[in-house]
């Protein structure tokens, strides 16, 4: 192996950790946003686009 092997392995390891963290963050945020949307819908708050479809009927 070359003298740069440790640097290359560390770079790949850091990249994998950062990407895994970002993917985890996306899944956590997705769950948070779904729960917030569900809470708004249970309180009766609707999307503006839903009211336009109701008016057309």
N, C-alpha and C positions, 0 to 999 in steps of 0.2 A: 504494500500500500504506500501511497505517497504521503508527503508531509502535511498535506492539506485535508486528509481524510477526517480528522476530528472536526475541523471547521465545517466541512460538507455535511457530516452526520448531524452536527449541532444545528445547522441551518435547516435541514429537512425536519428535524425534531421540533424546532421552534415553529416552523410553518404548519406542521400537523397540529400542534397544540393550539395555535392561533385559529386555524380553520375550524377545529373541533369546538373551540370556545364560541366562535361566531355562529356556528350552526346551532349549538345549544341555546345561545341567546335568542336566536330567531324562533326556536320552538317555544321557549318560555314566554316571549313577547306575544306570539300567536295565541297562546292559551290565555294570557292576560287580556288581550283584545277581545277574544271570543266571550270571556266572562263579562267584560264591561258591556259589550253589545247585548248579551243576554239580559243583563240587569236593566239596561235601558228599555229593552223590549217588554220586560215584565212590568215596568212602570208606565207603559203605554206610549213611550216615545217611538215614533215611526220615522222612516226615511222620507225625505222630501220627494223622492222619485215615486214612492208608493202612493202619495196623494194625487199625483198627476194621473196615474193609471186609474184611480178610483173616480176622478172627475170625468174622465172620458167615457165611463160606463153609463 
